[in-house]
Amino acid sequence: MSAAPRVRTCRIVPSAETARARGQPPDPDAAVFEARVFVRLAGEAAERLCVSYYEDELSFRAEEFVGLTWDECLALYHDRDAAYLRE
């Protein structure tokens, strides 16, 4: 059984609202109110949308996703979201 592929690269795109507030044009991949995390897994050429989140509730850094498996990325998001909801 082969090991699950790990994230090689991660790109976090701020929401269009945040980009505009910073005086920057929104990224073409931006959602209106949610930041989006795109990852590229080892052995894959294309990026995938991994998770999206509200920037006033959660915060992530790209380095947190690099080296994780897909399932570990989802668990990272879930754990942080659950902790926020418990606050």
Secondary structure, 3 states (H helix, E strand, C coil): CCCCCEEEEEEEECCHHHHHHCCCCCCCCCCCCCEEEEEEECCCCCCEEEEEECCCCCCCCHHHCCCCEHHHHHHHHHHHHHHHHHC
